[in-house]
């Protein structure tokens, strides 16, 4: 393992606190809470000052003390909103088709945060048909999703992994040099293989007069091996902001078609870099293909029926967009998300301070029990050259100021301070040499049938991450984290430091 490259500096926070680890807003809140106490002391009202200090101290604890990645005050706000949504029924959802309401086949019917997403069809992309666009109306982003055929990296040598890591870096660098897109998301789902493709193949190739012993042996292998087989689904999503697309889209005709034509130019140039990463094929999804990817994300059991119809060539046009979502999604629990007959527990994956190696996330995809599904999503955002230069200058300035301040007060620099200062200088040199700065977020999830004990499978996922990464279970936000970890829509990277960073 001495020749394996270790990637460090991945766990740095975007908005680290300057004043004793506090952000400027937290420091200002503490100063405001201290003013009544100091006013009472200056007036000589010691009893009143003591009572005020108790109340303001408790408020200061809510503002300052972090609880599992979020300040206690934010936890309290999220809890109140959760209870309000549960009481008023805002968080309960049922599809229009299940309730007997008439639906438009081309209008998606999705729960939660997905209601802000629109899926217009673009014009014909070369000779491959129409590509479905992903329009996030809240963040103002346009994107598209492709399904990849990839053999994985589990059997590759360290040299081959290094080449793939270098090619991934080159792909992100090329995205940073484009003016249209700035985000890319990779999603891998390890799902149970129900044997649909094998059954279709066997139906077309079975020999009627085969020996009975051969049939018996084949059936026995199907029962023993097929029940524990898994397959991998790999998706990649790219997106750009409305501001970046507006002017070139107007030149291309305007509207959704104009934005699609601008995105098509980028999609055409991404296929070769994706194949250089080991992808055998790249298929940009149409409306029915994206609806199927979303539907199987909510209901893994539906993939067998959809694949059987597609492989059999029954002439169906594909899954309509109105059927992409689940049938029913009750009020999300604190620590899990229930959808149809399944339950999902989602996590944010925090990178270790000591660094990691290429392919180290693969244990999070190792299914431990037949019938469960695991998902892993990595969201990248490549900063522009100007924004990256400002970020690394700010980072270096902050690290230098803190180190010099400790030195003037007689404190020796700790190992963490030296590592942060050297990392800031290395990042600044890299950006000055033409490299890009990348924001990222990693989310992981495990999905099991609703009648199983989801906590047992969540504990197994945590055991697989132990010693490698730290999993942060995003309580009170399991429905949003499910979208980031299990659905190939490119949603999951916050604009600022948040739960998924």
DASUL-V678614 format. One record per residue. N is the residue number from 1. RES is the residue in one small letter. PHI is phi in radians with two decimals (* if undefined). Layout:
# DASUL-V678614
((N	RES	PHI) (N	RES	PHI))
This chain:
# DASUL-V678614
((1	x	*) (2	x	-1.20) (3	x	-1.61) (4	x	-1.41) (5	x	-1.36) (6	x	-1.83) (7	x	-1.71) (8	x	-1.93) (9	x	1.30) (10	x	-1.56) (11	x	-1.79) (12	x	-1.28) (13	x	-1.30) (14	x	-1.28) (15	x	-2.18) (16	x	-1.33) (17	x	-1.27) (18	x	-1.53) (19	x	-1.81) (20	x	0.94) (21	x	1.42) (22	x	-1.70) (23	x	-1.33) (24	x	-0.96) (25	x	-1.15) (26	x	-1.16) (27	x	-1.10) (28	x	-1.13) (29	x	-1.09) (30	x	-1.13) (31	x	-1.15) (32	x	-1.10) (33	x	-1.23) (34	x	-1.41) (35	x	-1.07) (36	x	-1.06) (37	x	-1.17) (38	x	-1.12) (39	x	-1.13) (40	x	-1.17) (41	x	-1.16) (42	x	-1.13) (43	x	-1.46) (44	x	1.47) (45	x	-1.60) (46	x	-1.21) (47	x	-1.12) (48	x	-1.12) (49	x	-1.13) (50	x	-1.15) (51	x	-1.12) (52	x	-1.14) (53	x	-1.13) (54	x	-1.14) (55	x	-1.18) (56	x	-1.18) (57	x	-1.13) (58	x	-1.13) (59	x	-1.13) (60	x	-1.13) (61	x	-1.10) (62	x	-1.11) (63	x	-1.39) (64	x	-1.69) (65	x	-1.24) (66	x	-1.48) (67	x	-2.24) (68	x	0.90) (69	x	1.53) (70	x	-2.27) (71	x	-1.06) (72	x	-1.07) (73	x	-1.11) (74	x	-1.19) (75	x	-1.00) (76	x	-1.09) (77	x	-1.10) (78	x	-1.13) (79	x	-1.15) (80	x	-1.12) (81	x	-1.13) (82	x	-1.11) (83	x	-1.15) (84	x	-1.12) (85	x	-1.13) (86	x	-1.23) (87	x	-1.21) (88	x	-1.47) (89	x	1.39) (90	x	-1.17) (91	x	-1.58) (92	x	-1.47) (93	x	-2.53) (94	x	-2.48) (95	x	-1.17) (96	x	-1.12) (97	x	-1.13) (98	x	-1.21) (99	x	-1.52) (100	x	1.50) (101	x	-1.49) (102	x	-1.14) (103	x	-2.24) (104	x	-1.60) (105	x	-1.01) (106	x	-1.62) (107	x	-1.87) (108	x	-1.11) (109	x	-2.14) (110	x	-2.21) (111	x	-1.63) (112	x	1.05) (113	x	-1.16) (114	x	-1.29) (115	x	-1.20) (116	x	-1.49) (117	x	-1.74) (118	x	-2.00) (119	x	-2.26) (120	x	-1.30) (121	x	-1.52) (122	x	-1.48) (123	x	-1.22) (124	x	-1.17) (125	x	-1.72) (126	x	0.89) (127	x	-1.89) (128	x	-1.86) (129	x	1.61) (130	x	-1.47) (131	x	-1.86) (132	x	-1.42) (133	x	-1.54) (134	x	-2.00) (135	x	-1.93) (136	x	-1.52) (137	x	-1.24) (138	x	-1.36) (139	x	-1.49) (140	x	1.13) (141	x	-2.21) (142	x	-2.18) (143	x	-2.71) (144	x	-2.62) (145	x	-2.21) (146	x	-2.16) (147	x	-1.70) (148	x	-1.86) (149	x	-1.87) (150	x	-2.38) (151	x	-1.54) (152	x	1.56) (153	x	-2.09) (154	x	-1.13) (155	x	-1.79) (156	x	-1.50) (157	x	-1.36) (158	x	-1.13) (159	x	-1.16) (160	x	-1.16) (161	x	-1.13) (162	x	-1.12) (163	x	-1.14) (164	x	-1.13) (165	x	-1.09) (166	x	-1.14) (167	x	-1.20) (168	x	-1.12) (169	x	-1.09) (170	x	-1.14) (171	x	-1.14) (172	x	-1.13) (173	x	-1.12) (174	x	-1.15) (175	x	-1.14) (176	x	-1.13) (177	x	-1.54) (178	x	-1.64) (179	x	-1.66) (180	x	-1.76) (181	x	-1.97) (182	x	-2.46) (183	x	-2.23) (184	x	-2.48) (185	x	-2.21) (186	x	-1.93) (187	x	-2.25) (188	x	-2.16) (189	x	-2.10) (190	x	-1.71) (191	x	-2.04) (192	x	-1.11) (193	x	-1.60) (194	x	-1.43) (195	x	1.39) (196	x	-1.11) (197	x	-1.09) (198	x	-1.17) (199	x	-1.14) (200	x	-1.13) (201	x	-1.11) (202	x	-1.18) (203	x	-1.10) (204	x	-1.45) (205	x	-2.09) (206	x	-1.26) (207	x	-1.65) (208	x	-1.07) (209	x	-1.71) (210	x	-1.19) (211	x	-1.06) (212	x	-1.04) (213	x	-1.15) (214	x	-1.14) (215	x	-1.09) (216	x	-1.13) (217	x	-1.15) (218	x	-1.13) (219	x	-1.15) (220	x	-1.17) (221	x	-1.11) (222	x	-1.07) (223	x	-1.25) (224	x	-1.46) (225	x	-1.60) (226	x	-1.13) (227	x	-1.23) (228	x	-1.98) (229	x	-1.36) (230	x	-2.32) (231	x	-2.39) (232	x	-2.01) (233	x	-1.99) (234	x	-2.12) (235	x	-2.26) (236	x	-2.31) (237	x	-2.16) (238	x	-2.20) (239	x	-2.66) (240	x	-2.42) (241	x	-1.42) (242	x	-1.11) (243	x	-1.08) (244	x	-1.30) (245	x	-1.62) (246	x	-1.05) (247	x	-1.15) (248	x	-1.13) (249	x	-1.21) (250	x	-1.09) (251	x	-1.18) (252	x	-1.65) (253	x	2.11) (254	x	1.36) (255	x	1.21) (256	x	-1.16) (257	x	-1.15) (258	x	-1.13) (259	x	-1.16) (260	x	-1.12) (261	x	-1.11) (262	x	-1.16) (263	x	-1.16) (264	x	-1.04) (265	x	-1.08) (266	x	-1.32) (267	x	-1.07) (268	x	-1.10) (269	x	-1.49) (270	x	-1.65) (271	x	-1.17) (272	x	-1.12) (273	x	-1.06) (274	x	-1.20) (275	x	-1.20) (276	x	-1.17) (277	x	-1.43) (278	x	1.89) (279	x	-1.31) (280	x	-1.34) (281	x	-2.59) (282	x	-2.26) (283	x	-2.09) (284	x	-1.31) (285	x	-1.37) (286	x	-1.48) (287	x	-1.07) (288	x	-1.21) (289	x	-1.15) (290	x	-1.21) (291	x	-1.07) (292	x	-1.16) (293	x	-1.12) (294	x	-1.26) (295	x	-1.08) (296	x	-1.22) (297	x	-1.18) (298	x	-1.36) (299	x	-2.33) (300	x	-1.04) (301	x	-1.21) (302	x	-1.31) (303	x	-1.14) (304	x	-1.12) (305	x	-1.14) (306	x	-1.15) (307	x	-1.21) (308	x	-1.10) (309	x	-1.15) (310	x	-1.23) (311	x	-1.26) (312	x	-1.32) (313	x	1.11) (314	x	-1.42) (315	x	1.52) (316	x	-1.23) (317	x	-1.33) (318	x	2.05) (319	x	-1.29) (320	x	-1.23) (321	x	-1.12) (322	x	-1.14) (323	x	-1.73) (324	x	-1.28) (325	x	-1.50) (326	x	-1.35) (327	x	-1.36) (328	x	-2.65) (329	x	-2.41) (330	x	-1.21) (331	x	-0.99) (332	x	-1.04) (333	x	-1.29) (334	x	-1.07) (335	x	-2.12) (336	x	-2.77) (337	x	-2.20) (338	x	-1.74) (339	x	-2.58) (340	x	0.90) (341	x	-1.82) (342	x	-2.29) (343	x	-2.25) (344	x	-2.21) (345	x	-2.01) (346	x	-2.06) (347	x	-2.38) (348	x	-1.70) (349	x	-1.68) (350	x	-1.73) (351	x	-1.28) (352	x	-1.34) (353	x	-1.13) (354	x	-1.32) (355	x	1.74) (356	x	-2.55) (357	x	-2.11) (358	x	-1.16) (359	x	1.55) (360	x	-1.27) (361	x	-1.44) (362	x	-1.06) (363	x	-1.06) (364	x	-1.24) (365	x	-1.79) (366	x	-1.38) (367	x	-1.19) (368	x	-1.69) (369	x	-2.34) (370	x	-1.08) (371	x	1.92) (372	x	-1.60) (373	x	-2.21) (374	x	-2.16) (375	x	-2.28) (376	x	-2.48) (377	x	-2.24) (378	x	-2.13) (379	x	-1.90) (380	x	-2.02) (381	x	-2.30) (382	x	-1.60) (383	x	-1.32) (384	x	-1.21) (385	x	-1.06) (386	x	-1.17) (387	x	-1.15) (388	x	-1.15) (389	x	-1.10) (390	x	-1.13) (391	x	-1.14) (392	x	-1.25) (393	x	-1.15) (394	x	-1.10) (395	x	-1.12) (396	x	-1.16) (397	x	-1.10) (398	x	-1.12) (399	x	-1.12) (400	x	-1.19) (401	x	-1.11) (402	x	-1.12) (403	x	-1.15) (404	x	-1.18) (405	x	-1.12) (406	x	-1.13) (407	x	-1.17) (408	x	-1.20) (409	x	-1.55) (410	x	1.53) (411	x	-1.66) (412	x	-1.39) (413	x	-1.22) (414	x	-1.38) (415	x	-1.11) (416	x	-1.16) (417	x	-1.13) (418	x	-1.14) (419	x	-1.14) (420	x	-1.17) (421	x	-1.16) (422	x	-1.16) (423	x	-1.16) (424	x	-1.14) (425	x	-1.16) (426	x	-1.12) (427	x	-1.15) (428	x	-1.13) (429	x	-1.15) (430	x	-1.15) (431	x	-1.14) (432	x	-1.13) (433	x	-1.43) (434	x	1.90) (435	x	-1.40) (436	x	-1.90) (437	x	-1.86) (438	x	-2.10) (439	x	-1.51) (440	x	-2.63) (441	x	-2.58) (442	x	-2.18) (443	x	-2.26) (444	x	-2.35) (445	x	-2.66) (446	x	-2.24) (447	x	-2.13) (448	x	-2.39) (449	x	-0.99) (450	x	-1.10) (451	x	-1.45) (452	x	-1.49) (453	x	-1.47) (454	x	-1.14) (455	x	-1.16) (456	x	-1.12) (457	x	-1.28) (458	x	-1.14) (459	x	-1.14) (460	x	-1.19) (461	x	-1.12) (462	x	-1.14) (463	x	-1.15) (464	x	-1.18) (465	x	-1.57) (466	x	-1.08) (467	x	1.49) (468	x	-2.00) (469	x	-2.38) (470	x	-1.98) (471	x	-1.65) (472	x	-1.91) (473	x	-1.34) (474	x	-1.54) (475	x	-1.13) (476	x	1.17) (477	x	-2.42) (478	x	-1.20) (479	x	-1.21) (480	x	-1.22) (481	x	-1.18) (482	x	-1.05) (483	x	-1.09) (484	x	-1.22) (485	x	-1.69) (486	x	-2.08) (487	x	-1.98) (488	x	-1.46) (489	x	-2.06) (490	x	1.30) (491	x	-1.73) (492	x	2.77) (493	x	-1.81) (494	x	-1.25) (495	x	-1.25) (496	x	-2.23) (497	x	-1.01) (498	x	-2.55) (499	x	-1.18) (500	x	-1.65) (501	x	-1.30))
